[in-house]
Amino acid sequence: MKNWFLSKNLFFKLMTAGLVSIVLIILSSLSVSSFFFKNSDHANEIHMSVDNIMVKIHNARFAAMHFMLRDLINKEFYQTGTSNYLEKHTNIMKFIRQDIRWLEDMTKGERKKDVQRIKQLLNEYNDFFLKLVEAYRKRGFKDWGLLGEWRQAIHNVEYEVSQMKSSQLVKDLLQLRRFEKDYLLRGEIDYIRQHDILLQRLNGKVARIKGPVAGIILNNLEIYEVALKKYIDLQKIIGKSDTEGLQGEFAGVIRVMEPVIEKIYQDASEASRKARQNFIGASLFIDSFGVLLGAVILFLFARTISLNLIELKKAVLKVGQGRLDTRVNIRTRDEIGVVASAFNKMTKDLDRITVSRDYVEKIIESMADSLIVTGPECDIRTVNRATLDLLEYSEKDLLKKPLRIILENNAAGQSFVTELKTKKTIRNVEINYLTRRCIRIPVLFASSIMRDKKGHILGIVCIAHDYREHKRTDEMLKQSELKLRFLSSQVLASQEQERKRVAMELHDGIGQSLTAIKFCVENSLSDSGTRKTGADLSSLEQVVPMIRGTIEEVRKIAMDLRPSSLDDLGLTATITWFCRQFRLIYSGIRIEKRVFIDEKNMADNLKTTIFRILQETFNNVAKHSRADLIRLNLFQDETSVKLTIEDNGTGFEVEDKSRNAVNHGQGLPGLQERAELAGGNFSIRSKKGKGTTIQVIWYYPATRPFPRA
């Protein structure tokens, strides 16, 4: 009999012992219970109803909280106006109203007034919640609602401004976004005032720009301004915290409602308590006898399983000491046997998993990059050897310390820690680590937040690559680029000087010599006309036109090398002369020329650059574009000098760099380099069949010389 009982599971054993005790208790308590249940039933129903209402109100608030935490970033809510948590909240409120109506019928006097007060407060609670839901939906999130409308508008502005390549507009736009973000983060009205002032100034600057792009930017700026103001007004209605706006009213209703519910609950609990006291007092003696008997039976039952539990305890202590090969030898078929089997499997798995953990730790230690694992609050929990070597710390110095001790101790460092805790991933951000000796080490940083199955943050994995060598290489490349630009500028300057010298020698030396020869021959013809034969005079007369042609050719070569008018008469006169000569050679191409500049404060190298760009571009148009019209505009205002050359030729694809270099002589890179060496911003627009426009803008001071090393 004993072996049969021990072979049964714990549930059977417990049921057997419990049933004996229960039968004795039930038989003795039935007579007492039947009398007191009737008196306490009403109080218990009210108490249970109030308790049920409190649970449902808690669930409703829980659903509302989850709606605000999760559904406000859910696209479905902004599209349909509803969500799972919102529907759950609505259904719970419906059940609460049903329970309150029942409770209202069951109560009298002051308790009934309290129930009616709860009913009124719940209606106010629901009204404020629905207003909040509607306000949140209008406000939007990411690409939805007012937030999405203003973000799309400002992104369009950023795109159009980036295409214009205006550094001042980009700078103003960045400052505008900074004020906007500062206001959204801090809520201080000074930021929005500065934002509005900068927005008006930006509108004014854009309005002065000619072309359809300005209209697009102004339209998007207007959309952005209207949506942002609506967003701010709506945010004021919602409130920045639970003490302002709709949030404050919503929280206020909850604060008023809680003591009323608590009072009703306390009253119901007190009534139920009194009923239970009456019942307990009457049946205490009978129940005590049954419990005592049951305790004796349970003691006998516990004795049958104590030996196996002791064995399990000893095995657990061995595992705690690190002896993962420990096993227990319990063969019973009850729950103790199941636990023993699970224990054996657990120790086996632990033995295997521990090996895998050691393997992973070896991989981490062998990493060349720095690896830091922090807790949810950015406290350092794991570091690898590369981190310790890089920062010159010991592992003990870093563990359990805040991550900010290895970051720069300034506002940027604090802001980065905040961003680290909120952004899901950070990729390839250049920051500075601080070593133990406070030496800055540039690193390329990346991080990712670890979460459990429920979405709770477990920690943050941070990987950093030592960026010092890359920085040194980058600096060397920049120095090399500066040297190349310097050499290029020197080549261009030397080329212009040499052209000027050769042109002067051709004009002043060879040209004057040829002129002298022509005069001598003409004088010989006039002085010796009577002494020469007809054949001799004819030969000399043929020589004179040849000398004249040679003189004109020498002058043409000298002017092509460097027009002397550029030094003697200035840029405007030289451009007029060049356009006249160009029309003589290419009579099929019309030129529309508008030149409005003041050359007094313009540097000589800038004049030369403008003329060379004009000369090269005109020659390219004549050779390649098949155009019949060239528009030349050269303007100067208080801030810049702007050169624009436009043709109506065949055009080309700007992206095809190799073809441009081949088909355009020096090519676009040469024009761009010449413009930028003189401090200009070079741009080109062209499409096949749509012509080509080249524009160069030199902002003041545009009179600076060529760069020096």
Beta strands, then each sheet from edge to edge (+ up, - down):
strand 1: 370-374
strand 2: 380-383
strand 3: 425-434
strand 4: 440-451
strand 5: 457-466
strand 6: 590-596
strand 7: 629-636
strand 8: 640-647
strand 9: 680-687
strand 10: 691-699
sheet 1: 2+ 1- 5+ 4- 3+
sheet 2: 6+ 7+ 8- 10+ 9-
end
